[in-house]
Amino acid sequence: MGRLTRQLRSQLASLGLRSLSYGGYHARRFRCAINAKSRIGALLVDRMADKERRRRQTRAHGGSASLSKIGLFLAVGLAGLTISSAASAEEGGMGHYLPGGLATIIDLPPVQPGWVVQPIYLHYEGEASRSRAFPVAGLVTGGLEANIDALVMGALYTFEPKVLGAHYSVGAYLPYQWIEVSADLSTPRRTRSRTDRVSGFGDMTLIPAMMAWTSGPWQYSALLPIYAPTGRSEVGELANLGLNYCTFDPSAGVTYNDDETGFTFSVLSGITINTENEATQYRSGSVLHVEASAQKLFALGNGFFGVGANGFLYEQITDDTGAGALLGPFRGHAAGVGPVLSYIHPVGATTLVLEARWLPELSAKQRLKGDYLWLKGALDF
């Protein structure tokens, strides 16, 4: 049975049975809608039958049926993604952490053994005032504008044995990017506008440790994304595919799932620790990032439709340093919130999860201010 299928069974059964299992007609309708030969179909049918038996027993005693609390957490892994441009307080661009990469249903660490593959698309557009200077790959710029598109392929593998009582996974993500950056460059004689474009593979995200503990409706997560400088980076270029330094991003989170109502709430936070960009002698300061989401699932056809919201806080907590930090500490701040839509659909013995997320930056300091559009998919096997 597919890993995500097993993880979904409690919530899918609970939600589906809550709206579809009361009465033989609805139970038969749902049984036909799900392929009973698939493993998720078999699980749903079994859960449906058990639910109906308990409902009848409760009714015989004059009570109302209630769903048991079975902890479930969708597990499709961290959308670890690095996009390089010219955009923030961190030198060279946005840094390795990007808002919207974490905290929703599709991002949670796995709790069943096996593989998950995850294709991701990201579009970002942002700009800053011409009066605001930004450090970019050894240059000092103003009037910065960035337009970024990226396709990312990622995979996670969860091992059968537990480690310290947790489900243990490893993974990797690699983006292919199209970047366009425009800015005003000041020289002793004049100020001129310039636009750089670049495309190619960016910095890879490695996840040597991703752990998940479950207890009833709660899941507790810990992970260590490591961003490796595999993308090309050149001093003096506005648009670069890589940042030319490593980032370690120890993170931890908690998720609550109510399998009676289909409501899920998650919070995940981490602190980035950056090495120095030796080419520019610039070390970006550490960033505290917090993401939270609230989502609710509804039965829709053969699958489940989810609606919710995702918010983030980005706060640089240490100064930029080094000989190349020409603008001093240059601490950045940003915050935003936006809607999330998701769809979960069984496909044979596996489960397909799709998600769309728009995350506008509502406030920004020492950073570009713009919008993130994420489209994510996940398939377990």
N, C-alpha and C positions, 0 to 999 in steps of 0.2 A: 504494500500500500504506500502511496506517495506520502512523503513526510508532511507537507503542508496539509494534505488531505486528513491525516491523523490529527493534526493540530486543530483543524477546523471542525472536527466532528462534533465536539461538545456544543460549540456556539451555533453551528449550522443546524444541528438537530434541535437545540433548544429554541432558537429563533424560528426555525421552520415549523416545528411542532406547535409553538405558541400560536402561530397564525393559521396553520394549515391542518393540524392533526385533530382538532375538535370536530368529531363527526366522521363516519366512515367514508363519505364521499370525498372529503378533503384529503384524508389519508390516502385513499386510492389514487387521487389526482396527483399528489406529491410523489407517490411511489412510481407512477408512470413518468413523471417529469424527470426523475433522476434515473439514469441507467442502472438498473439493479445488478447488472453484471460487473459494473465498476466497483472498486472497493469503497469509494465514498458512498455509492448508492446502497451497498449492503449495510454499511454502518448506519446510514440514515434510516433505512427501513427497520433495522434492529432497534434503534433508539426510539423510533416512532411506535413500534409495537410495545416496547416497555413503557413508554409514556402513556399510551392508551390504557394499558393494564392498571397503572397507578391511578390514572384519572378515574377509572371505574370503581376502584377500591375506595378512593376518597369520597366519590359521590355516594357510595353505599353507606358511608358513615356520616353523610350530611355535610361534608366539608367541600372545599374547593381545591382543585388541583394546584400544586405549586411546583415549579421547576427546581431541581436540585442544583446546588452550586458546584459546577465542575469547572475548574480552572482551564482556560484556553487562551492561548496567545498566538496570533498569527506570527509566522517567523520567516521572514524573507531577507533578513540581514541588513546591515548598514549600507546605505547608499554612499559609500566612501568615494568622494570625487574631488579631484583637484582641477581648478580652472585658473589659468594664469592670464592676467591682463594688467591693466593699470588702474586700480580702483580704490585703494584703501590706505589706512594708516600703516598697515604692514607693507614693507618695501616690496616693490615689484608687482603689486596687485592686491587681490582679495585675500591673500593668504590661503592656506590649505583648507581651513574650515569654511564651508559655504552654508548659509541659512537655507533650511528646507531639506537638508540631507538626512535628517534624523526625526525620530519621535512619533511618526504616525504608524498605523497598523502595519504597513508594508515594510517598515524599517526595523522591526523588533528582532532581537537575536533568536535563532532557531531553538526549538526544544525537542526535536525528533531527529534521529540519525538519517543521513543521506545528503543529497545535493540540492541546491537551489541556484538557478541561473537568473540573472536580473539585468535586462536591458533598460537603459535610462536615457532620456533626452532632457537637456536643460537649455533654456534660452534666457539670457540676461541682457538688459539694457539699463545703463546708468550714466549719470553725468554729474558734474560739479561746477560751481561758480567759477568764472574766469579770475576772480579775486583770490581763489583758494589754490595754494601751491601744493603739489604732490611729488614725492620722490619716486622715480621710476627707473630702475636699472641704471643708476648712476646719473640720471638727469633730474632736473627740477622743472616741473611742468605746471601749467595753469589751464583752465577751461577744458578739463579732462572729460572725454566721452568714450564709453566702451560699449561694444556690441559683440556678444559672445554666443556661439552655439556649440553644443558638445553632445556627442554620442558616447555612451559609456557601456562597456560590457563587464559584468561582474559575476563572480561565482563564490559560493560558500559551501563548505563541507562540514557536517556535524558528525562527530564520532559516537559510536555506540556506548563505550564506557564513560561514566561520569568522572569529572575531576573536581575534587573538593565538594562533592554533592551537586555539581552544576553540569548542565549540558554544555559541551565544549565544542566550539567551531573555529575554523580558520577560513580565510578568504582573501580575495584580491580583486581590484577594480582598475581598469585602464581606460582613460578617455581619449577620444579623437576630437580635436577642437578646430573651430573656425573663429578667429579673433580679429576684430578691427578696432583700433584705438586711435583717437584723434586728440591732439593737445596743442597748446601754444608753448613754444620753446623760446626762452629769453636768452639773448646773447648780449655782450657789452654794446653792440651797435644797434640791434633791433630785436623785435619779437616777431617770430614767424610761426605759422600754423603748419602742422605736419600730421599725416595719417599713415599708420603702419598696418599691414595685414599679414597674417601668418596662419598656417594650418598644419596639422600634424598631431602626433601622439603627445600627450602631456605627462605630468607626473603620475606615477603609479601609486595606488593605495594598497598597502599590505596589512592584513589583520592577522597577526600570529596568535591572538587570544581574544575570543569572544565567549562569554559565559552567561548562562541564564539559570536562575533558580526559581522554582515555582512553589507556591503555597496557597492552596485554595484559589481565590480569584486574583491573587497577586503574582506578579513576576518581577524579579529583581535582576538587573542586568549590569554587567561590567565588560568593558572591551578596551582594546588598545590599538587603534589605527596608527599606522606609521606611514607617512607620506615620503616617498623616495624621489629624488630629483632626476627622473628619467627623461623629462622633456627638455628640448633645446632652449637655452637661455643665452642671450648675448647682451653685453653691456652697451648702452646707448640706443637700444631698440625699445620703442614704446610697447610693442606687442611681442610677448614671449610665450612659448608653450610650457615652459617650466619655471620654477622659482629659484633653482640652483641652491636650495638648502633643504634639509630634512625637518620634518615636524613630527613630534610625538604628541598624541592627543588622548591621554587616559580619560575615560568617560564612564559614567555610571547612571543608571536610571531605574525608574519604577513604573509599573503599569498596573492599572486596576481594570478588570473586566467583569461586567455584570451580565451573566449569560441568560438572565431572565428578560432583560430589556434590550440587549445588544449594544449597550453603552460601554465605551472604552475610553479611558483617560491615561495619558502617558506624560512623563516628564523625564528628560535626559539632559545631563550637563557634563561638560568636560573643560579641561584647561589645555591649551596648546603650548608646547614648549619647542621653540625653534632653534636650530643651529645657525651659525653665521653664514651669510653669502660671502664666500671668500673673494669672489670676483669684484664685488663692490664694497667689501668691508662693512657690511650692514647686517645687524642682527635685529630682526623684528621682535617686539615685545610679546609677552604671553597674553593670550586672550581667554577670558572666561566666556563660555557660550552656554546658553540655556534654551532648550526648545520644549514646547508643550503642545499637546493636541487633545482634542475631545472629538469623538466620532460615535455615530450610531448606525447600526446595520438594520436594513429592512429586507424581507423576502421579496424577490423580484424575479418572476419566471423561474428558471432552473437554478438561479444563483441568488446573490445578495448584493444589494446596493447600499453604499455607505455615504453619509454626508457629515461634515464636521468642519473644524477650524484648526489651524496650525499657527503658532506664534513663536517668535524667537527674540532673544536678547543677546547682543554682542557687546562685550565690554573689555577693552584692552586694559590689563591690570599692571603691566610693567612697561617701562619706557623702551623705545627703540634706541639702540646704542651702536657704537662703532664709528670709525673714521668717516664712513660714508653716510652717516645719519646727519645730513646737512641741515635739516629742519628741526633738530632737537628731539625731544621725547616723542612728539607726534602721536599721542594716544588717540585711538578711535573709539567710536560708539555708534551703535545702530540698533534699531528695534522695528519689528513689523508683525503683522498678523494678516491672515488671508484664508480663503476657503479651501477645503479638500473634498474631492469626490473620489469614490472607489467602487470597484465592482469585483465580486468574487464568483467564479464560475467553475464547476467541476468539468474536467475534460478527460473522459476515460478514467484511468487510474490516477491521474494527477489533478492538480488544481491551478487555475490561472487567476492571478490577481493583477488588476489594473488600477492605476491611480493618477489623477490629475490634481495639481496643486499650484495655486497662484499666491505668491508671497511678496507683496509690496513692502518696501522699506518706508515706514511712516516717519521715522526720524533718523538722522545720520549726522555725525560729526567727524571731521577728518577722514571722510569716506565719500565715495560716490553714493548718490541716492537713486535707486532704481527699482526694478521689478524682476523677480525670479519666476519663471514658469517651468515647472517640473512635470514630466510625463514618465511614469515608472511602470514596469511590468515585472512579474515574477512567476516562475514555473518550477515546481518541485518534481523530483524524480528520485 
